[in-house]
């Protein structure tokens, strides 16, 4: 039977894909963050027997020592922690906003504007978050005098994505659910895995796309490898660092060696190619897939092939697998845009939300 997964970490799915112990993975209820005042900020707001400047200096001293966001335990709720987001700048003419990547239900975070503490260099915002929350962020800063806008990472947070050298698209990473091994980090054992780059020109918008093919260490053309196909290569190279994850999992013998194919997309064309596009589905299966299978040693068994992606990529993966369970036996759909209809808006420019693909599964007989 074709397996379908939603809103699920890629690491767990990769483990599930090749795990032989048969253990069932259980997922917790999704809990929402919400706005609050943390104990640290409440102390700042209420203290009167010490100067504001001294209190803020002490806050930054602790930030340099322990890092940010500042995490405090909620003694009344074992499921939540307090966190304080903070940005340091002594200019008054700034508007600082928390710019979040990869967190569910942003509206629960309010307007995400940071407050300035009196006439100090402390801009802050407080939240109550689940103890296993994970997201990436930076600061969106506006000079209210000049109108200039720029982004900055959190200098008090040493964790970032992508890992390694900082890039202009780096985000600070915050993960309360980390346990043990950092699968996302580069393996230091000198593995000979590699990434090939191929160029593909689609027939729909006639644009070049890079295909990034991860080949595991010790790749042997005489062996048939499981494959995971992923849309939105930038995400899976620079946010969820699939090559590093696979290197580490394979090296630790958590999964068997496998190939990953990451399809590059562009912001303007992905909204044409990926959501419920039958032409692209046909092109992917009849043109793109043979390119990979002719050049690399891949398993043809459906149970050894995953197709996946995030958002529109997750929808496209689900859509292609719906028509081709004979090719793809498993789907990794991370926050797939299942709300989409075949047409995005009606004649009045109202968004159409009819869960088209979900309804196709409901009215169709089991595929396999």
C-alpha positions in Angstrom: 0.0 0.0 0.0 1.2 3.5 -0.8 2.2 5.2 2.5 1.2 8.9 3.0 2.6 11.2 5.6 1.8 14.8 6.5 3.6 17.5 8.6 6.4 15.0 9.5 10.1 15.5 10.1 12.2 14.2 7.2 14.6 12.5 9.6 11.8 10.3 11.0 10.5 9.5 7.6 13.9 8.5 6.3 14.3 6.2 9.3 10.8 4.8 8.7 11.6 4.3 5.0 14.4 1.8 5.6 14.1 0.8 9.2 13.8 -3.0 9.8 12.8 -3.0 13.4 9.1 -2.5 12.7 8.6 0.0 15.4 5.7 2.4 14.9 6.5 6.1 15.3 4.1 8.1 17.3 3.6 11.9 16.8 2.5 14.3 19.5 -0.4 16.7 19.3 0.6 20.0 17.7 0.5 22.7 20.3 0.4 26.5 19.5 2.8 29.1 20.8 1.2 32.2 22.2 2.1 35.7 23.5 2.9 36.3 27.1 5.4 38.1 29.4 8.3 36.0 30.5 9.8 36.0 34.0 13.0 37.7 32.8 11.1 40.6 31.2 8.6 40.9 34.0 11.6 41.4 36.3 12.8 44.2 34.1 9.5 45.8 34.0 8.9 45.7 37.7 12.2 46.4 39.3 12.5 49.8 40.7 15.5 49.6 43.0 18.1 49.4 40.3 18.7 51.5 37.2 17.3 50.4 33.9 20.7 50.5 32.3 22.2 48.2 34.9 19.4 45.7 34.5 19.7 45.7 30.8 23.5 45.3 31.1 22.9 42.2 33.2 20.4 40.9 30.7 23.0 41.1 27.9 25.7 39.6 30.0 23.5 36.6 30.6 22.7 36.5 26.8 26.4 36.3 25.9 26.8 33.6 28.5 23.7 31.4 27.8 22.7 32.5 24.3 19.3 33.5 22.9 16.4 33.0 22.8 16.3 33.0 26.6 14.5 29.8 27.8 12.7 29.7 31.2 10.7 26.9 32.7 7.0 27.3 33.3 6.6 25.7 36.8 2.8 25.3 36.2 2.9 23.6 32.8 5.3 20.8 31.9 4.4 21.1 28.2 5.5 24.7 27.7 8.5 26.9 28.2 8.9 30.7 28.3 11.2 32.2 25.6 12.4 35.8 25.3 13.4 37.0 21.8 15.9 39.9 22.0 17.7 42.2 19.7 20.4 44.7 20.7 20.6 48.2 19.2 20.7 51.6 20.9 19.0 53.5 18.0 15.5 54.8 18.6 14.4 55.1 15.0 14.1 51.3 14.4 11.2 49.0 14.0 12.3 45.4 14.7 10.2 42.4 13.7 10.7 38.7 14.3 10.9 37.1 10.8 10.0 33.4 11.3 10.8 30.5 8.9 9.4 27.1 9.5 6.9 27.4 12.3 3.3 26.5 12.3 0.5 29.1 12.7 2.4 32.3 12.6 -0.7 34.3 13.6 -0.4 32.8 17.1 2.8 34.9 17.4 0.9 38.1 17.0 2.4 40.9 14.9 5.9 39.8 15.9 7.0 43.4 16.5 9.7 43.7 19.2 9.2 46.2 22.0 11.9 48.6 23.0 12.6 48.6 26.7 12.5 52.3 27.7 15.6 54.2 26.5 17.9 51.3 26.3 19.4 49.1 23.6 17.0 46.2 24.3 14.3 45.2 21.9 12.3 42.2 23.1 9.3 39.9 22.6 8.0 37.1 24.8 6.2 33.9 24.0 5.1 30.7 25.6 6.1 27.8 23.3 5.8 23.9 23.3 8.8 22.3 24.9 9.7 20.5 21.6 9.2 23.6 19.3 11.6 24.0 16.4 11.9 27.0 14.0 14.3 29.3 12.3 14.3 33.1 12.5 16.0 36.4 11.9 15.2 40.0 12.5 13.5 42.2 9.9 14.7 45.8 10.7 13.3 49.0 9.3 14.8 52.4 9.7 11.8 54.6 10.3 13.6 57.7 9.1 15.1 56.5 5.9 12.7 53.6 5.1 15.7 51.3 4.7 14.9 47.6 5.4 17.4 44.8 6.2 17.7 41.5 7.8 20.0 40.3 10.6 20.7 37.0 12.3 20.6 36.7 16.1 24.2 37.3 17.1 23.5 35.6 20.4 22.5 32.4 18.8 25.3 30.2 17.5 23.0 27.7 15.8 22.1 28.5 12.2 20.8 27.0 9.0 22.4 26.1 6.7 25.2 24.9 9.0 28.8 25.8 8.3 29.9 29.2 7.0 27.3 32.0 7.3 25.6 33.0 4.0 23.4 35.9 3.1 20.4 33.7 3.4 21.3 32.1 6.8 18.8 32.0 9.6 19.2 31.5 13.3 17.9 28.1 14.4 16.0 27.4 17.6 15.2 23.8 18.5 13.9 22.8 21.9 13.4 19.2 20.8 17.0 18.3 20.1 18.2 15.0 21.5 21.7 13.8 21.0 23.2 13.6 17.5 23.1 16.6 15.2 22.1 14.8 12.0 21.9 18.0 10.0 25.7 18.8 10.5 28.4 17.9 8.2 29.9 14.5 8.8 33.6 14.7 9.7 34.7 11.2 8.8 35.9 12.0 5.2 33.0 10.3 3.4 33.2 10.2 -0.4 29.5 11.0 -1.0 29.0 13.6 -3.6 26.4 15.8 -5.3 26.0 15.8 -9.1 24.3 18.7 -10.9 22.3 18.2 -14.0 20.3 20.8 -16.0 16.7 20.2 -17.1 14.5 22.5 -19.2 10.9 22.1 -18.5 8.4 22.3 -21.4 5.7 24.3 -19.6 7.5 27.6 -18.6 10.6 26.7 -20.7 13.0 27.4 -17.9 16.2 25.8 -16.8 16.1 23.9 -13.5 19.1 22.3 -11.7 18.8 18.7 -10.5 21.0 18.0 -7.6 21.7 14.3 -7.2 23.2 13.0 -3.9 25.2 9.8 -4.3 26.1 8.0 -1.1 29.6 7.2 0.0 30.8 4.1 -1.8 28.3 4.5 -4.6 28.4 1.4 -6.8 26.8 1.5 -10.2 26.1 -2.2 -10.0 23.8 -1.9 -7.0 20.2 -0.7 -7.2 19.6 2.1 -4.7 16.5 3.4 -3.0 15.7 6.9 -4.1 14.0 10.0 -2.6 12.8 12.7 -5.0 12.3 16.1 -3.5 10.9 19.3 -4.9 12.4 22.7 -4.0 16.0 21.8 -3.9 17.1 25.0 -2.1 15.0 24.0 1.0 16.5 20.5 1.1 20.1 21.7 0.6 20.1 24.8 2.8 17.3 24.4 5.4 16.8 20.6 5.8 20.3 19.6 4.8 19.5 16.3 3.2 23.1 15.4 2.1 24.4 15.8 5.7 21.4 14.0 7.1 21.9 11.0 4.7 25.6 11.0 5.3 25.1 10.7 9.0 22.3 8.3 9.0 24.0 6.0 6.5 27.3 6.2 8.4 25.5 5.3 11.7 23.8 2.4 9.8 20.4 3.9 10.8 19.3 3.6 7.1 20.7 1.8 4.1 22.6 3.8 1.4 20.2 5.7 -0.9 20.2 8.4 -3.6 18.4 11.7 -3.2 17.3 13.8 -6.2 16.4 17.4 -5.5 14.6 19.4 -8.2 15.4 23.1 -8.3 12.4 25.5 -8.5 11.9 29.2 -8.8 9.4 31.3 -6.9 7.6 32.5 -10.0 7.4 29.2 -11.8 6.9 26.8 -8.9 3.3 28.0 -8.5 2.7 27.0 -12.1 4.5 23.7 -12.2 3.8 22.2 -8.8 0.2 22.6 -7.7 -2.0 20.0 -9.3 -0.5 20.4 -12.8 -1.2 17.4 -14.9 1.2 18.5 -17.6 4.1 18.7 -15.2 3.1 15.3 -13.7 3.4 13.8 -17.1 6.6 15.6 -17.9 8.1 14.5 -14.5 7.3 10.9 -15.2 8.0 10.6 -18.9 11.0 13.0 -19.3 12.7 13.8 -16.0 12.5 10.4 -14.3 14.1 8.6 -17.2 17.1 11.0 -17.1 17.8 9.9 -13.5 17.1 6.3 -14.1 19.3 6.1 -17.2 22.3 7.8 -15.5 22.1 6.4 -12.0 21.6 2.9 -10.6 18.2 3.2 -9.0 15.7 0.7 -7.8 12.5 0.4 -9.9 10.5 -1.1 -7.1 7.8 1.3 -5.8 8.5 0.5 -2.2 12.1 1.8 -2.7 11.0 5.1 -4.1 9.8 8.2 -2.1 8.6 11.4 -3.6 8.3 14.5 -1.4 8.4 18.2 -0.8 7.1 21.1 1.3 4.0 23.2 0.7 3.4 23.2 -3.0 6.2 20.6 -3.3 4.3 18.4 -0.9 1.1 18.8 -2.9 2.9 17.9 -6.1 4.5 14.8 -4.6 1.1 13.6 -3.4 -0.5 14.4 -6.7 2.1 12.6 -8.8 2.0 9.5 -6.5 -1.8 9.5 -6.7 -1.6 8.8 -10.4 1.6 6.7 -10.2 1.6 4.4 -7.2 3.3 2.0 -9.6 6.4 4.2 -9.4 6.2 5.8 -5.9 5.4 3.7 -3.0 5.9 6.3 -0.3 5.2 10.1 -0.1 6.9 12.7 2.1 4.4 15.6 2.1 5.6 18.2 4.6 2.8 20.7 5.2 1.4 19.9 1.7 -1.0 22.6 0.3 -3.9 20.2 0.2 -6.4 23.1 0.5 -5.7 23.9 -3.2 -8.3 23.5 -5.9 -7.4 23.0 -9.5 -8.0 26.7 -10.0 -6.5 29.1 -7.4 -9.1 31.9 -7.5 -12.6 32.5 -8.9 -13.7 35.3 -11.2 -13.9 37.7 -8.2 -10.3 36.8 -7.2 -11.5 34.9 -4.2 -9.3 32.0 -3.2 -10.9 28.6 -3.8 -10.2 26.1 -1.1 -11.8 22.8 -2.0 -9.2 20.2 -0.9 -9.3 18.8 -4.4 -6.7 16.1 -4.0 -8.0 14.9 -0.6 -11.4 14.4 -2.2 -9.9 12.4 -5.0 -8.4 10.0 -2.4 -11.8 9.8 -0.6 -13.8 8.9 -3.7 -11.2 6.6 -5.3 -10.6 2.9 -4.6 -7.4 2.0 -2.8 -4.5 2.3 -5.3 -2.5 -0.7 -4.2 
